[in-house]
Amino acid sequence: MSARPLPPGPRWLRPLNFFQAGLTPPVQVLARLAARYGDPFRVSYFSRPVTFTGNPEALRTIYTASPDCFDVWGGGFIEPVFGKASVVVISGDRHRQDRNILAPAFSGPAMRADGATMAAVAEEKMAQVEVGRPFRMLDVTQRITLDIMIRVVFGMQDAARVTRTRAAVLELIESLHVVLFLFPSARRVLGGHGPWARNQRAVDALAGLLLEQMRARRASGTLGDDLLGRLLAARYDDGWGMSDAEILDQLRGLLFAGHEATATVLAWIFYWLGREPAVHDRIAQEIDDLGPAPSPEALAALPYLEVVCKECLRLYPPVVDPARVVRAPFELLGYTIPAGEVLRASSALLHSRPELYPEPWRFRPERFLERRYSPFEYIPFGGGARRCLGAAFAMYELKVVVATIVRHHRLRLLGSQTVVHARRALSLGPRGGIPMIVQERRRGPQ
């Protein structure tokens, strides 16, 4: 039997396309390639062949395959964020064991118990915004999600420690210059100057604070049942626990994934609520109908609020084009992906398919009331064995935070220009941070 062909595509990705994909949201480049060559398509990317697909049947094949078919690709590129031991970059038995350790901290009972804290943090941060004074929504949502991570996931309640940790995380994010991801050779300390030196200082500062928290837990004799406590108490199949360095990588990776990505989606939600007053008013009425003191659980169950969050996740998914290396020749829709090559499941391509999402660039939450999408047609958190661990937690947090802010504040978007989705180091986000003002505080129904 003859070997199946490789997916079609250009032999090399042109330098212009390479820099466009690295410095801007990749969907424009990917869409042009898919239109020309079909889906899946194959290009030489970062000096090795990569196959991209946003085809639902191809995604079904990938996500239902054994996780042992794949290794993680790109760990070296994202090391400035996730380190070497985070669950994001490891694979095999260690990956399965680490997911089992971390999963209970993001389970339904755990997140529901934290709903009141999520709402309180959102209200606290919004109360610090002056009525009528311009502010950047992304700045506020970053403060909200970061404090939720620090207080809920890592159990820090002391105000001084929360303040220091918050500053250290923000400095780490600011140190993530895009050049460190595009060109690993730039990761050199040049006399204490340059982006890598700044990044390493930020990594060390955050590590010092997290080590303080770990030592305090151990000294207290009560590790706790939050994520940090679970990491400290965890034991692998061989009886050994995680080293401090491994715990630090897990904490740092989860801080970034649970803070930056969620904050960005929240900011986009408020952008669209500002652009679409009818959508805002429908959510506000849905919240008011719950009465004067709705529980976080009741807020999270609101159906229209949920589809608004889903539509923003479709347009701005936190997980963009995750990469896998195939360990053995992998059959995909009549093509063969050779062993050692890279396969990328592209939410950017999938979520812009007009046969699934008519008028794909239009913000239209109602599409999620009209149709139920399969796990191979809607993948804002990835899929399969490597689907984002905190997906349910993040969705719950989005709904509680949005509902809390809408219930008590009337916001207005500043400026009439469309906000651009732009590259922000490893992640994507709204250029300019979405300028807004608080028009008034709302008391809600009595």
N, C-alpha and C positions, 0 to 999 in steps of 0.2 A: 504494500500500500504506500503510495507516495506521500511525502510530508505535506501537511497543510501549509498554506502560504502565510507570510507575515502580514499584519495589517498594513494597509496603504498609508502613504504619507511622504513628506519631503525627506530627503536623506539627512539634511541638516536644518536646524532651526536658524534662520538668519539672525545675525547679531542684533539687528533692530528689534526683531520679535523677542529675542532673549531678554533684552533690557526692558522691553515693554512688559513682558510677563513678570519680571522681577521687581519693577518699580511702580507698576500700576495694577489694578485688579486684572487677573488673567483672562477674564471671560471674553474680552474683545478678541484677543489673539486666538484663544481656543475656538471660539465660534467661527472665525474665518477659516481655520484649518478644518474643522468639522464640515463646514459647508462645501469645501473643495474636495476633501478626501473621503468623507463619510465618517461614521462612528461605529467602531473604534478607529483611531488613526495613530500612527507611530512616527515619532520624531527623535532626532538626536538632541538631547537636552542635558545640560550640565555634563557634557562629554560622554554620555552613555545613552543608549536607546530607551525611550519611554513611550508606553502606549497609554493614551488617554481614552476614557469612555464615559459618556453620560447616558448610555443606552440602558433602559430598564432591564432588558433580558441579560445583557452582559453583567449588570450589577447583581442580578439574581445569581448568576454563576459564581461571581466572586464572593458574595456574602454567604452563600450556602456551602462553599468549599471548606474543607478542613483548614483550620488556622495553621496547621503544620505545613500547608502548601506555600506559606509566605514568610518572609523576614521583613523587618522594618527597614525602610530606606530613608536616608537623610538625617539620621541621628546626629551626625557630625555637624550638619548645617544648623540644627536647632539647639545644639549644646549650650549656647549662651543663655537660653531660657530654661531648658529642662534638665541640664546636666547629663550624666551618663547612666543613671540608674532609675530614672522616672519610668512609671508604667507606660508612658507615652512612647518611649524609645526602645523598650526591651521586647523580647518575643519568647516563644517557646514555653516550657514548663514554668519558668520564672514569671513570665507575664501572667499566666493563668493563676498562679498562686498569689501574686500581688493584687490582681483584680479581686480575688476572693477576700483578701484582707481588707481592701478599701471599700468594697461594695456596700456593706452594712451602714457605713457613715452617710451614704447617699440614698438610703432606702426610704420608702414611703413613711413609715412611722417616725424615722429620724427627722425628715424634712418637715413633716407636719408639726412636730414638737417645736420646730424653730420658726414657725410662721409668725408668731408674735414678735420675735426679735427682728425678723426681716421688716415687718411693718413699722416697728419702732425706729429702726435705723433710717428707713426711707423718710419718715416724718421728721426725724431729728435733722437730717441733712437739708431737707427742703425748708425747714424753719429758719435755717441760716441764710437763705436767699432773700434779699430785700424785695419787697413789692415795688414794681416799676423800674428796677435797676437791671440792666442787661447782664446776662450770665451765659456761660457755655454749658449746655445740657450735658455734654459728655463729661465735663469736669465733675458735675454733681453725681451722675450715675457711676462714675469711677469711685467716688468717695463712698457711695452707698454699697456697691458690691464688694469693695475692699473691706469695709468695716464688717459686713456680713461674714465674709470669709474669716477674718481675724477672730471675731467673737463667736461665731457658730461652729466653724469647722475646726479651729485650732484652740478654742476655749480660752482665749485671752479676754479677761474682763477688766483688769487693772487699766485705768485711763491712761496713765503715763506709758505703760508698755504698748497699749494699742496705738497711741500717738507715734511712738518711736518706730513701731513696725510698719505703720502706714507710710511714714516718710521713707523708710528703707525700700519698701516695695515700689513706690513711685519713682525713686531714684533708679532702681534697677530697670524699670520700664523705659525711663528716659535714656538710659545708657545703651539701649538696644538699637544701635545704628544699623541701617539696612546694609551697609557695606560688610558688616560682620557675617551676614548670612549669604550674600552673593559671592564673597571672596574670603574663604576661611584663612587664606594666607595673610590677611590683614590682622589676624588675632595675635598680635605681638605687642609686648609692653615696650614702648619706645621712651625710655627714661621717665616713665610715669606719666606720659602724655598720650593722647590719641584715644579713639573710641574703645579699644580693647582694655587699656589701662583703666578707663573710667568704669567699664563694665565689671572688671574683676574687683575693683574697690566696692562696687555696689553689691556684688555677689557675697563678698566677705562680710560686709556690714549686716546684710540680712541674715546670713548664716550665724553670725554672732548672737543676734537677737533670738533666733529660733533655738539655738543651743542653750541659751539661758532658760527658755521655757521648758525645754526637755529636761534640764538638770533640776529645775524647780519641781516638775512633776515627779521625777524619780525620788527626790528628797522627801516629798510629801507622803510617799507610800501609797498614793491613790492616783493611778495613771489616768482614770477617766474613760468614758465610753465614746468620746468624740473621735475624730479621725486621728489626731495626734496620739491619743491614748491607745487606739488600736494599733498604730504603727509601733509604739514602744513595747506593747505586749505581744506583738505578732511573733509566731514561730513557723518556720518552714517545715517541710516534710522531714528534713534531716535533724530537726530540733533546734537549729540555730535561728537567732533573730536577726533583724536588720541592723547593720552598722549605723553609726551616727551619720556618716557621709551618705549612705543610701536613704535614710530618713529625710535628710536635708534636700536631696534631689526630689524625692516624692513631694515634700511640702512646697518646694519652690515651683515645681511644675503645676501642682494643683492650684496654688495661689494665682499663677498666671492664667491658667485655663478657666478658673472659676471667677476671676475678677475681671480681667481685660475683655474677654469675649462677651460675657454677659452684660458688662457696662456698655459695650458698643451696640449690642442689639437693643438695649433699653433706650439709648439715645436715638436710634433710628425709629423706634416706636413713637417717641414723642415728636419727632420730626413729622411723621405721617399724621399723627393726631392734630398737629398744627396745620398741615397742608389740607387735611380733609375734616372740616368742622362737623360734618354729619356723622362721621365715624366717631369722633370724640364725644359728641352729644349722645350717641347711641350707647356707648360704653358708660358714660356718666349716668344715664337713666337706668341702665342695667344695675349699676352699683347702688344708686339711690333706692331702687326697688327692694333692696335687702333690708332696709330699715336703718335705724340710727347707730347700731353697733355691730356691723357684720364681722364674723370671724374670718381669719385668714383662709380657713378651709372653704368657707362660702364664697369668698372673693375668687379663689383659685378655680372654683367650679363654674364660673360664669361662662356661658357658651360663646357669646360674641367676643368677649375679651380674649378667649383662647384662640379664636381664628385670626384675630388681629395679630397676636403674637406669632402664630404660625406663618402668616403671610410675610411678616418682617424676617422671620428665620429663613423663609424661602429666598427672599431677595438678598439677604445678608447672612448666609450661614456661617456659624462659628468655625466649622470644620470645612476647609476648602482643599479639595484635591489631595487627600491623604495618599501616600505612596507605599506600595508594597513591592518587595523583590520576590519574584517567583523562584522557588527552590528547584523545581523540575519543570520541563516543558508543560505549559498550561494551555488547555484548549478553550478558546473564547470565540463563540459565534462563527465557527468555521475557520478561524485563524489559530496559529500556534504562537504563543509568547515564549521565546527561548528561555531556558534556565539562566538565572542571573540578571535578567532584564527587569525593568521597572514597570509596574502597572499602577495607574492612578485612576481612582473612581472619582469623577468630577461632578460635584454638586453644581458647579457653575454651568456646566453643559446640561445636566439633567433638569435643573429648575428653570431653564430657559427654553425647554422644548415646547413649541406651540401646540402640539397635539395633546400634551398633558396640561399645559397652562396657557390657554388662549390669551393673547395679548400679554406675553410673559413679563414685560417691563412695566406693566400697569399694576399699581397697588390696588388689589381687589380682594379683601378678606373673604368675601362671600363665596369664593371658589371652594373654600374648605367646608362650607355648609352644603354645597351642591354635590360634592363628590368626596369619597373616601379614598385616600391615596395609600398604596401599598408601601412596605419598607424598601422597595426597590424603585419607587417613583418619587419619594420625598426623603431626603437624607441630610437634614441640617446638622445632625450630630454623627454623621458617618453611619456605618452599618456592620453587621456581622459580629464576629468575636471581638472586634476592636472598636465597637460603637462607644461613644463617649460615656464614661462611667457616670458622670454627673448630669446626664441629659434630663432625667426626671426632676432632679433638684433644680437645675437651671430653669426649666419650664415653670415650675412652681414659684420660684423666686421672681421670674419675669411678671407673672400674673399678680402676685401679692404686691410687688413694688409699684407696678403701673396703677393698680386699683387704689392703693393707698394715696398716691400722689394726685390722681384724677379726682378722688373723693374730696380732697381738701384744698385743691389749688386749681385756679383757672390760668392756663399758660397761653402765651401767644408767641408764635414764631416771628423772628425778626428777619426782614429782607424777603424779597420775592424770588430770588434766584434759586435754581435747583442746586441742592447740595451734592457734591461729587463724592463718590465712594473712592477712597484713596489708600495707597499703601502706607502703613504705619509700622515700620520695622517688620516683624514677623507677621503681624496681623493686618487687617484692613479696617478702615473706619471712615467716618464722615469728615471730610476736609473742613476745617474751621470749627469743629466741635459742636455745631448747631446752636447758633445764638438765639436766645429766647428771653422773655421777661415773664414774671408772675404778675398777672393783671389784678388778681384778687385771691384772697383766701376764701374757700367755701366751707360752710359749716355742715353741709349735708342735711339729710332729712332729720327731723326732730321726732 
